[in-house]
Amino acid sequence: MQTTILQIDGWMSCLDARGIEKRLMAQHGVHHAEANFLSGTATAHYDEAQVSLAELQRLVADCGYACAG
């Protein structure tokens, strides 16, 4: 199991956190995700054999946010 912290830019409100969490959790291989509006990050716990860091970044970008690993 891998844990990574994604730096996310473009937040509009604290409600964005729930949407990011739901999008990450919908991906097969992601076991847990927690987004934090105040720190501008999302922490993902995932199986690196099933999903890559690049895929997680793409999922966040698909939601309309800028994402760095």
Secondary structure, 3 states (H helix, E strand, C coil): CEEEEEEEECCCCCCHHHHHHHHHHCCCCEEEEEEECCCCEEEEEECCCCCCHHHHHHHHHHCCCEEEC
